[in-house]
Amino acid sequence: MGKTIVEKIIGEHSNKDVKAGDFVVANVDVTAVQDGTGPLTIQEIQKINLEQAANPERTILFIDHASPSPRKELSNAHRILRDFAKKTGAILSETGQGVCHQRLIEDYVNPGEILVGADSHTCTSGALGAFATGMGSTDVGIAIALGKVWLKVPETFKIVVNGNLAPGVGAKDLILHLVGLIRADGATYKSLEFCGETIKHMSMADRFTLSNMAVEAGAKAGLIESDHITKEYLISRGRGDKFREITADPDAIYERVITIDASQVKPTVSKPHAVDNTATVDQLKDIKIDQVFIGTCTNGRIEDLRIAAQILENQQVHSDVRLIVVPASKDIYLQAIKEGLIRIFVEAGASVLAPGCGPCVGVHAGILGDDEVCLATQNRNFQGRMGNPKGQIYLSSPATAAYSAITGHISDPREIMSSPSSQGVYPFESYLS
Amino acid sequence: MEIKKGKAWKFGDDISTDHIAPGRLFHLRTNLPEFAKHVLEDAREDFASGMSQGDFVVAGKNFGLGSSREHAPQIIKLAGVNGVMAKSFARIFFRNAINIGLLVIECDTDKINEGDELEVSLKEGVVKNKTTGEDIAITPLPDVMIKILNDGGLAKHIEKHGDFQLV
């Protein structure tokens, strides 16, 4: 009987022939916590005298959620992570280095590996053909200390995407469309496997956007087969030797197969207060916005910033709108400086903040006022997400966000992207490359 | 495991970890007793101040979706809630709750109204609604999770056995 990607990876890590539904204890390659979950992780393993790292050089502690720290309680929480790193030899990713999920794909996770992270969007690394899943502080604490985790092998939904995304439509629109289709709990406990012609030709940046949001449909993981595009990415990050081809068997058993025609996907937005509360941009009229946020582990990569910069070049952000741009990592920030993108953002009127989670988690740097509306490229718009339960959060692609920052209301980027000759317009092949 | 009794506080579908343990109180993550005073306040303002020790949180589908923050089940437990009942749970929240020893029960919560007196018998696998007189079946937990619960949570399981003794 054929196997899905997740059955292969978990089987390899538990030295067993496993199928969906089995319970196993599996070896873990990479573990990660962040400043919101890490202090509790460390306290939990201290309580049982297990303050150790089984594999310190692949245990990474990220200071990204509240960084730079906005208050003393959080500064003290950061100290707990720094102390643990010193004691155990685990790696510390300091303030300014970037969002954990971006840093994990850049430098740590390889095809065929298992990553468990104390952050729900750990599934991002699944785009590398790794089994990457988010868990709580205690699970990850035990995984750090012992190098193992218990897992139920998930059933898999095969998400087959064929056809070309239209100009102005990106991977973010595709994944918002999918979450709207199967709903926020449609894939609870399941693994998603993204495949088809569209995925085969998709850049790693766009693949990461898809995998990142698997959890928004309730999924445990969002996997993509590794291929020559994965290999090129690893080479670009100095890890070409870590490439392995990870594929599903043609006769693998899937619980459900969902087919999407990418050419029919339109720019899509999630409305308050649920990710699955989706609408296409052309269905939304005159929704005025107070803040636009471009960044995060979903859409803060260089490819996303290029799209935003091409729309914002020689333009001004609407006078009623604040624009916040946060590169997802230090390397992205440096590249954006090199390419002149940061200058474009600042000249357009944006605030550019240090790499990290930025305003997405509602801790600092862009908290909404009462009844204010934010359009963000992040992955979540739950009530209170951006620090104020009275705030209204819409989610979109970087193209929709950047164009809307200029118009002052949620706007359809195809208005400027279907006519390649008009000024400041970018042809957007990079979405399809 | 002993029988647990308490009153029902009803919540809707899709109660997220941002409702339970909001990001605006991120700084209280290292002060859980204080954080517990705000539990679920963005979903129901009257809950944290109005609940009595032993009451139950009774919700619709997909309870606990969103962030992996284990502080969410931690502060529900610390507030003195006996357990959470829902039609379904989000994966990470469910696992976290078991790991820290918070009772989570999947059952048909349409059969429970606000204020109903409830009694949980895990041995019989039912929630007894004392107000309506109806017994509501509980979806059984996998063996692995029962072992963790019986040891008092995952950390205690590891402390007791020195390793995983689950499968």
Interface residues (C-beta under 8 A of the other chain):
Chain A: F23 V24 V25 G36 T37 P39 L40 E44 I45 K47 I48 N49 L50 H65 A66 R71 E73 L74 N76 A77 I80 G117 A118 D119 S120 T122 G134 M135 G136 S137 T138 D139 G141 I142 A145 L146 K148 W150 K152 A184 D185 T188 Y189 G218 K220 A274 V361 G362 V363 I367 R380 F382 Q383 G384 R385 M386 G387 N388 P389
Chain B: D14 S16 D18 H19 P22 G23 R24 F26 H27 L28 R29 T30 N31 D42 K61 N62 L65 G66 S67 S68 R69 E70 H71 P73 Q74 S88 A90 R91 I92 R95 N96 N99 I100 P142 D143 V144 G153 L154 A155 K156 I158 E159 D163 F164 L166 V167
